[in-house]
Amino acid sequence: MSKKNKPIGYTLGERKVGVGPNKGKVVIQATPSGRHRVSFERFCEMVARDTTLNYMEVQSVLNLAADMAREVVANGDIVDFGRLGTLSPSFKSKVVPTGTEFNANVHITEPRVNLRPNSTYFRLRPDEVSYERMLAKPTAKDKAKKPKGEGGASASPGDSPSSPGASGGGSNSGL
């Protein structure tokens, strides 16, 4: 298993707090920034490198395990999926007034497989991670906030900043 540790990128952003002791205050908060997504095929290649299986065999085993677990859960049983957690059946149920007959085919909806993650597996230890601050990518909202003279759209002749439609970069449409 490879032990390379790349830092988790983050950006800092301001947001207004809606609840708690800082309600109404503008605070700075770190948010994980865009990392690359590892495709299932690439993940299987990574696993295969540390085993005697090739990536196609790893892919087949993982797919078979997922399909088998889904089948077991569909029969009403709970599957202990090792380090990942447990898989169990769940559904939504409509309420029925007392005295009315409950019809499972009508009143039970959205059957699904629930994953209850193993908390020790999904909680990273501080010695397993490091962090790297990234520059935030400018958004359309940020571009609209630029002071005059730093780029953006220029007003056409005859448009004053107070005239309708002279927002300098498009309409905000109430957002």
Buried (B, 14 or more C-beta within 10 A) or exposed (E): EEEEEEEBBBBEEEEEEEEEEEEEEEEEEEEEBEEEEEEEEEBBBBBBEEEEBEBEBBBEBBEEEEEEBEEBBEEEEBBEBEEBBBBBBEEEEEEEEEEEEEEEEEBEEEEEBEBEEBEEEEEEEEEEEEEEEBEEEEEEEEBBEEEEEEEBEEBEEEEEEEEEEEEBBEEEEEE
